[in-house]
């Protein structure tokens, strides 16, 4: 016969207390407003846990049937928006458990056997993050495809390459785009690597020391698709390294998108006019009718700071916690949920941005005709004629200074004048000062020549084909 509770309680756990929890404390400590996003994962984990309890004869098959039926009903209520959430039950776990008891009665009270909210929430978060990483990696992959298509279309488009945002050397726009492809490739690798460490089962650790029931953690791990089991029960409930790692990966990915955003913003400026964004991805000004503002890349740039902040927040939350679980860890979810959503949406909108980008090749090539972009090529020309590089560097620096004084470009300096600076210069120097030749001469692995860009794109296509979509 089940025991009766004669005390006035304020939750499924509170019979030990002599007075109800204050309303202010309930509001302050409740996490249900945000952790209800874990509801489906909580139900999935509970289903696997219940089946394991039954297989180990810790609960009966009749109990299992009642629990499974109740959890299915709760899942339908949640998905249909009919479930009534309450801060009285504090979090997603107790809300679902209370409703299960309402539906199933005594069998519902047995579900929490051999587990704690500590290992329960750790399992839910890992299930949630495992799926989120998979979705995010797919969006990175789709953005890579968009960048690759644009790079292929512009492998022969010449633009100035910059260092310190000053004109440096001529490059292929396709080559420039492929730099971001490589960044995203690393982002995807980091995501999938992080997923490996996320994919460990905490359930069975209970509150912190394990449980005295004859549980089968391997069975639960297999059913939930976990590759391994958390080896130490204390670490299992207190570890949030996998969340911190994901936030770090996300911050790096957002940093890459922010750098790309900054360049698009610069390129779209009329002073550059390298690219144009479609009207559907821009906004106007409330006072200046001529304005076309690149709000999307600006907002990506701004949201990067938010994601960085989420990483620092969780590092700070974890930095002084003694083992094992502490209430501080309730604060891990909002930064995680926010980062997952922010990165996912940023990747989706950035793909639209790249696909909508209109490139102005003429403006890009015209921009290479200022800033003495072939100065390094002239130095290389001298080196190939037997002059030490440092001496060649000095010669070209003097020629550039001369050209600056006359307000002409390096390629416009007459041959006779070049020979005054260095007698070994011959009339074939014009070939080395050619922008097209400068581009073509970088014909080695990783170089900017159109041939190498084409090879890089070919390799990238093979890599993308191997990704399991």
C-alpha positions as CSV (number, residue, x, y, z in Angstrom):
1,X,0.0,0.0,0.0
2,X,1.5,3.4,-1.0
3,X,2.5,5.7,1.8
4,X,0.4,8.9,2.2
5,X,2.0,12.3,2.6
6,X,0.4,14.2,5.4
7,X,2.5,17.3,5.0
8,X,1.7,20.3,2.9
9,X,4.2,20.2,0.1
10,X,5.4,22.7,-2.6
11,X,6.7,20.1,-5.0
12,X,7.6,16.5,-5.7
13,X,10.7,16.8,-3.5
14,X,9.6,19.0,-0.6
15,X,8.1,16.8,2.1
16,X,11.3,17.2,4.1
17,X,10.6,20.9,4.6
18,X,8.6,22.3,7.5
19,X,7.3,25.3,5.5
20,X,6.5,26.0,1.9
21,X,9.1,27.5,-0.4
22,X,8.6,31.3,-0.6
23,X,6.9,32.5,-3.8
24,X,9.9,34.8,-4.4
25,X,12.3,31.8,-4.2
26,X,10.1,29.8,-6.5
27,X,10.3,32.5,-9.1
28,X,14.0,33.1,-8.7
29,X,14.9,29.4,-8.8
30,X,12.5,28.2,-11.5
31,X,14.0,27.2,-14.8
32,X,10.9,25.9,-16.5
33,X,10.6,29.0,-18.7
34,X,13.7,28.0,-20.7
35,X,14.5,24.4,-19.9
36,X,11.1,23.3,-21.2
37,X,12.9,23.3,-24.6
38,X,14.4,20.0,-23.4
39,X,11.0,18.4,-22.9
40,X,11.2,16.0,-25.9
41,X,14.7,15.0,-24.9
42,X,13.6,14.5,-21.3
43,X,10.8,12.2,-22.5
44,X,13.1,10.2,-24.8
45,X,15.6,9.7,-21.9
46,X,12.7,8.7,-19.5
47,X,11.4,6.2,-22.0
48,X,14.8,4.5,-22.3
49,X,15.3,4.6,-18.5
50,X,11.9,3.0,-17.9
51,X,12.5,0.3,-20.4
52,X,15.8,-0.5,-18.7
53,X,14.2,-0.6,-15.3
54,X,11.7,-3.1,-16.6
55,X,14.3,-5.2,-18.3
56,X,16.2,-5.4,-15.0
57,X,13.0,-6.3,-13.2
58,X,13.2,-3.1,-11.1
59,X,9.7,-2.2,-12.2
60,X,7.0,-4.5,-13.7
61,X,6.1,-4.7,-17.4
62,X,2.6,-3.4,-16.4
63,X,4.3,-0.4,-14.8
64,X,6.4,0.1,-18.0
65,X,3.3,0.0,-20.2
66,X,1.6,2.6,-18.0
67,X,4.6,4.9,-18.0
68,X,5.2,4.6,-21.7
69,X,1.5,5.4,-22.4
70,X,1.6,8.4,-20.1
71,X,4.8,9.8,-21.5
72,X,3.4,9.5,-25.0
73,X,0.3,11.4,-24.0
74,X,2.5,14.1,-22.4
75,X,4.6,14.3,-25.5
76,X,1.5,14.9,-27.6
77,X,0.3,17.6,-25.2
78,X,3.6,19.4,-25.3
79,X,3.8,19.2,-29.1
80,X,0.2,20.4,-29.4
81,X,0.7,23.3,-27.0
82,X,-1.8,21.9,-24.5
83,X,0.7,21.1,-21.7
84,X,0.3,23.3,-18.7
85,X,3.7,24.4,-17.4
86,X,4.0,25.5,-13.8
87,X,6.8,27.1,-11.8
88,X,5.4,25.2,-8.8
89,X,7.2,22.2,-10.2
90,X,10.4,24.2,-10.8
91,X,11.8,22.7,-14.0
92,X,11.0,20.6,-17.0
93,X,11.7,17.3,-15.3
94,X,9.3,17.8,-12.3
95,X,6.6,19.2,-14.6
96,X,6.7,16.1,-16.7
97,X,6.9,13.8,-13.8
98,X,4.0,15.4,-12.0
99,X,1.8,15.1,-15.1
100,X,2.9,11.5,-15.5
101,X,1.7,10.7,-12.0
102,X,-1.6,12.4,-12.7
103,X,-2.0,10.2,-15.8
104,X,-0.5,6.9,-14.7
105,X,-0.8,7.0,-10.9
106,X,1.5,4.8,-8.9
107,X,3.5,3.6,-11.9
108,X,4.4,7.2,-12.7
109,X,5.9,7.5,-9.2
110,X,8.3,4.7,-10.0
111,X,9.9,6.3,-13.0
112,X,12.5,8.2,-11.0
113,X,13.8,5.0,-9.4
114,X,17.6,4.8,-9.8
115,X,18.1,8.3,-11.2
116,X,18.4,11.9,-10.1
117,X,17.6,15.1,-11.7
118,X,21.4,15.6,-11.8
119,X,22.0,12.8,-14.2
120,X,18.7,13.3,-15.9
121,X,19.4,16.9,-16.9
122,X,23.0,16.1,-17.9
123,X,21.5,13.4,-20.3
124,X,18.9,15.8,-21.7
125,X,21.5,18.5,-22.4
126,X,23.7,16.0,-24.2
127,X,20.9,14.7,-26.3
128,X,19.8,18.2,-27.2
129,X,23.4,19.3,-28.0
130,X,24.2,16.2,-30.0
131,X,21.2,16.9,-32.3
132,X,22.0,20.7,-32.4
133,X,25.6,20.0,-33.5
134,X,24.3,17.8,-36.3
135,X,21.9,20.5,-37.5
136,X,24.6,23.2,-37.2
137,X,27.2,21.2,-39.1
138,X,24.7,20.7,-41.9
139,X,24.2,24.5,-42.1
140,X,27.9,25.1,-42.2
141,X,28.1,22.5,-45.0
142,X,25.3,24.3,-47.0
143,X,27.1,27.7,-46.6
144,X,30.3,26.1,-47.8
145,X,28.5,25.0,-51.0
146,X,27.3,28.5,-51.5
147,X,30.8,29.9,-51.1
148,X,32.2,27.3,-53.4
149,X,29.8,28.2,-56.2
150,X,30.7,31.9,-55.9
151,X,34.4,31.1,-55.8
152,X,34.1,28.9,-58.9
153,X,32.4,31.7,-60.8
154,X,35.1,34.2,-59.9
155,X,38.3,32.1,-60.0
156,X,39.7,34.5,-62.7
157,X,38.3,37.7,-61.2
158,X,41.2,39.9,-60.1
159,X,41.0,42.0,-56.9
160,X,43.5,43.6,-54.6
161,X,44.6,41.6,-51.7
162,X,45.0,43.5,-48.4
163,X,47.2,43.4,-45.4
164,X,46.5,46.0,-42.7
165,X,43.6,47.0,-45.0
166,X,46.2,48.4,-47.3
167,X,46.7,47.3,-50.9
168,X,49.2,44.4,-50.9
169,X,49.2,42.1,-54.0
170,X,46.7,41.1,-56.7
171,X,44.7,38.0,-55.9
172,X,41.8,36.0,-57.3
173,X,38.4,36.8,-55.7
174,X,37.8,33.1,-55.9
175,X,40.9,32.5,-53.9
176,X,39.8,35.0,-51.3
177,X,36.5,33.3,-51.0
178,X,38.1,29.9,-50.6
179,X,39.9,31.3,-47.5
180,X,36.4,31.4,-45.8
181,X,35.7,27.9,-47.2
182,X,38.7,26.7,-45.3
183,X,37.6,28.5,-42.1
184,X,34.2,26.9,-42.3
185,X,35.8,23.5,-43.0
186,X,37.6,23.8,-39.6
187,X,34.4,24.9,-37.9
188,X,32.6,21.8,-39.2
189,X,35.5,19.6,-38.1
190,X,35.5,21.2,-34.6
191,X,31.7,20.7,-34.4
192,X,31.9,17.1,-35.2
193,X,34.8,16.6,-32.9
194,X,32.9,18.3,-30.1
195,X,30.0,15.9,-30.8
196,X,32.2,12.9,-30.0
197,X,32.8,14.2,-26.4
198,X,29.1,15.2,-26.1
199,X,28.0,11.7,-27.0
200,X,28.6,10.1,-23.6
201,X,25.8,8.9,-21.3
202,X,25.6,10.3,-17.8
203,X,22.4,8.5,-16.8
204,X,23.0,6.0,-14.1
205,X,25.3,8.4,-12.1
206,X,22.2,9.4,-10.1
207,X,22.8,12.3,-7.7
208,X,26.6,11.8,-7.7
209,X,27.6,8.3,-6.4
210,X,25.7,6.0,-8.7
211,X,22.8,3.8,-7.5
212,X,22.4,0.5,-5.5
213,X,19.9,-0.8,-8.1
214,X,21.1,-3.3,-10.7
215,X,20.9,-1.0,-13.6
216,X,22.2,-1.6,-17.1
217,X,23.8,1.6,-18.4
218,X,25.0,0.0,-21.6
219,X,21.4,-0.8,-22.6
220,X,20.3,2.8,-22.1
221,X,23.4,4.0,-24.0
222,X,22.6,1.8,-26.9
223,X,19.0,2.8,-27.0
224,X,19.8,6.5,-26.9
225,X,22.6,6.2,-29.4
226,X,25.4,7.2,-27.0
227,X,28.9,6.0,-28.1
228,X,30.2,5.6,-24.6
229,X,29.2,5.9,-20.9
230,X,30.5,8.6,-18.6
231,X,33.1,6.6,-16.6
232,X,32.9,8.5,-13.2
233,X,29.6,9.2,-11.6
234,X,30.8,12.5,-10.0
235,X,32.2,13.8,-13.2
236,X,29.1,12.6,-15.1
237,X,26.7,15.0,-13.2
238,X,29.1,17.9,-12.7
239,X,30.8,18.0,-16.2
240,X,29.8,20.9,-18.5
241,X,33.0,20.8,-20.5
242,X,31.1,19.6,-23.6
243,X,28.9,22.7,-23.4
244,X,31.9,25.0,-22.9
245,X,33.6,23.3,-25.8
246,X,30.5,23.8,-28.0
247,X,30.3,27.4,-27.0
248,X,34.0,27.9,-27.9
249,X,33.5,26.2,-31.3
250,X,30.4,28.4,-31.9
251,X,32.4,31.6,-30.9
252,X,35.1,30.7,-33.4
253,X,32.6,30.1,-36.1
254,X,30.8,33.4,-35.4
255,X,34.1,35.1,-35.4
256,X,34.7,33.8,-39.0
257,X,31.2,35.0,-40.1
258,X,31.9,38.3,-38.4
259,X,35.2,38.7,-40.4
260,X,33.4,37.9,-43.6
261,X,30.6,40.3,-42.7
262,X,33.1,43.1,-42.1
263,X,34.5,42.6,-45.6
264,X,31.1,42.5,-47.2
265,X,30.3,45.8,-45.4
266,X,33.5,47.4,-46.7
267,X,33.1,46.0,-50.2
268,X,29.5,47.3,-50.4
269,X,30.6,50.8,-49.5
270,X,30.5,53.1,-52.6
271,X,34.2,53.9,-52.1
272,X,34.9,50.2,-53.0
273,X,31.7,49.2,-54.8
274,X,33.1,45.6,-55.1
275,X,29.7,43.9,-54.4
276,X,26.0,44.7,-54.1
277,X,23.5,43.0,-51.9
278,X,19.9,42.5,-53.0
279,X,17.3,44.8,-51.6
280,X,15.6,42.0,-49.8
281,X,18.6,41.6,-47.5
282,X,19.1,45.3,-46.8
283,X,17.2,48.1,-45.0
284,X,16.9,51.8,-45.6
285,X,17.2,54.9,-43.4
286,X,14.3,56.7,-41.7
287,X,15.8,60.1,-42.7
288,X,18.2,59.5,-45.6
289,X,16.3,58.2,-48.7
290,X,19.4,57.2,-50.6
291,X,20.7,54.7,-48.0
292,X,20.9,51.0,-48.5
293,X,22.2,49.5,-45.3
294,X,23.9,46.1,-44.9
295,X,22.0,45.3,-41.8
296,X,22.4,41.5,-42.1
297,X,26.2,41.4,-42.0
298,X,26.2,44.1,-39.4
299,X,23.9,42.1,-37.2
300,X,26.0,38.9,-37.7
301,X,29.0,41.0,-36.5
302,X,27.0,42.2,-33.5
303,X,25.7,38.8,-32.5
304,X,29.3,37.5,-32.4
305,X,29.8,39.6,-29.3
306,X,26.7,37.9,-27.8
307,X,28.0,34.4,-28.5
308,X,31.4,35.4,-27.1
309,X,29.7,36.6,-23.9
310,X,27.8,33.3,-23.6
311,X,31.1,31.4,-23.6
312,X,32.6,33.7,-20.9
313,X,29.4,33.4,-18.9
314,X,29.6,29.6,-18.7
315,X,33.4,29.6,-18.0
316,X,32.7,31.9,-15.1
317,X,29.8,29.8,-13.9
318,X,32.0,26.7,-13.7
319,X,35.2,28.2,-12.5
320,X,34.7,27.8,-8.8
321,X,32.2,25.0,-8.4
322,X,33.2,22.2,-6.0
323,X,32.2,18.7,-7.0
324,X,29.6,17.5,-7.7
325,X,26.4,19.2,-9.0
326,X,25.5,22.7,-7.8
327,X,22.5,24.9,-8.6
328,X,24.8,27.2,-10.5
329,X,24.6,24.7,-13.4
330,X,21.0,25.8,-14.0
331,X,22.6,28.8,-15.6
332,X,24.2,26.7,-18.3
333,X,21.1,26.3,-20.4
334,X,20.2,29.9,-21.5
335,X,23.7,30.6,-22.9
336,X,23.7,27.3,-24.6
337,X,20.2,27.6,-26.1
338,X,20.9,31.2,-27.2
339,X,24.2,30.3,-28.8
340,X,22.7,27.3,-30.7
341,X,19.9,29.4,-32.1
342,X,22.2,32.4,-32.9
343,X,24.8,30.4,-34.7
344,X,22.2,28.4,-36.6
345,X,20.2,31.4,-37.8
346,X,23.4,33.3,-38.7
347,X,24.6,30.4,-40.9
348,X,21.2,30.2,-42.6
349,X,21.0,34.0,-43.3
350,X,24.6,34.1,-44.4
351,X,24.0,31.5,-47.0
352,X,21.2,33.7,-48.4
353,X,23.7,36.6,-48.3
354,X,26.3,34.8,-50.3
355,X,23.7,33.5,-52.8
356,X,22.3,37.0,-53.3
357,X,25.7,38.7,-53.6
358,X,26.4,40.5,-56.9
359,X,30.1,41.0,-57.7
360,X,31.5,43.9,-59.7
361,X,34.6,42.5,-61.3
362,X,35.5,45.7,-63.2
363,X,35.6,47.7,-59.9
364,X,37.7,45.0,-58.3
365,X,40.2,45.0,-61.1
366,X,40.4,48.8,-61.3
367,X,41.2,48.8,-57.6
368,X,44.4,46.8,-58.4
369,X,45.7,49.6,-60.5
370,X,46.5,51.7,-57.4
371,X,48.8,50.9,-54.5
372,X,51.7,49.5,-56.4
373,X,50.4,46.0,-56.2
374,X,53.2,44.4,-58.2
375,X,56.0,45.8,-56.1
376,X,56.8,42.4,-54.7
377,X,56.9,41.0,-58.2
378,X,59.5,43.6,-59.2
379,X,61.6,42.6,-56.2
380,X,61.3,38.9,-57.2
381,X,62.3,39.9,-60.8
382,X,65.5,41.4,-59.4
383,X,66.2,38.4,-57.2
384,X,65.9,36.1,-60.2
385,X,68.6,38.2,-61.9
386,X,71.1,37.6,-59.1
387,X,70.3,40.4,-56.6
388,X,69.9,39.4,-52.9
389,X,66.3,39.8,-51.8
390,X,67.1,42.5,-49.1
391,X,68.9,44.6,-51.7
392,X,66.1,44.1,-54.2
393,X,63.6,45.1,-51.5
394,X,65.5,48.3,-51.0
395,X,65.7,49.1,-54.7
396,X,62.0,48.6,-55.1
397,X,61.2,50.7,-52.0
398,X,63.2,53.6,-53.6
399,X,61.3,53.2,-56.9
400,X,58.0,53.2,-55.1
401,X,59.0,56.4,-53.2
402,X,59.9,58.0,-56.5
403,X,56.5,57.0,-58.0
404,X,54.7,58.3,-55.0
405,X,56.4,61.7,-55.4
406,X,55.2,61.8,-59.0
407,X,51.8,60.5,-58.1
408,X,52.1,57.6,-60.6
409,X,51.9,53.9,-60.3
410,X,54.9,51.6,-60.2
411,X,54.0,50.2,-63.6
412,X,54.1,53.7,-65.1
413,X,57.7,54.4,-64.1
414,X,59.7,54.6,-67.4
415,X,62.2,51.8,-68.1
416,X,65.1,54.3,-68.3
417,X,64.2,55.5,-64.8
418,X,64.0,52.0,-63.4
419,X,67.4,51.3,-64.8
420,X,68.8,54.3,-62.9
421,X,67.7,52.5,-59.7
422,X,69.1,49.2,-60.9
423,X,71.0,48.7,-64.2
424,X,70.2,45.0,-64.3
425,X,66.5,45.8,-65.2
426,X,65.7,45.1,-68.8
427,X,62.7,45.8,-71.0
428,X,61.1,42.4,-70.1
429,X,60.4,43.9,-66.7
430,X,57.0,45.0,-67.9
431,X,56.0,41.3,-68.0
432,X,56.7,41.1,-64.2
433,X,54.8,44.3,-63.5
434,X,51.7,42.9,-65.2
435,X,48.8,42.3,-62.8
436,X,47.7,39.2,-64.7
437,X,51.1,37.7,-64.7
438,X,51.5,38.5,-61.0
439,X,48.3,36.4,-60.4
440,X,49.3,33.6,-62.7
441,X,52.8,33.3,-61.3
442,X,51.5,32.2,-57.9
443,X,51.0,28.7,-59.4
444,X,51.7,26.4,-56.5
445,X,49.5,24.5,-53.9
446,X,47.7,27.2,-51.9
447,X,48.5,29.9,-54.4
448,X,46.2,32.5,-55.9
449,X,46.6,31.6,-59.6
450,X,43.4,30.6,-61.3
451,X,44.8,27.2,-62.0
452,X,45.4,26.6,-58.3
453,X,42.0,28.0,-57.4
454,X,40.4,25.6,-59.8
455,X,42.4,22.7,-58.2
456,X,41.4,23.8,-54.7
457,X,37.7,24.0,-55.7
458,X,37.9,20.5,-57.2
459,X,39.3,19.1,-53.9
460,X,36.7,21.0,-51.9
461,X,33.9,19.5,-54.0
462,X,35.2,16.0,-53.2
463,X,35.3,16.9,-49.5
464,X,31.8,18.1,-49.6
465,X,30.6,15.0,-51.4
466,X,32.0,12.9,-48.5
467,X,30.0,14.7,-45.9
468,X,27.0,12.7,-44.7
469,X,23.9,14.9,-45.3
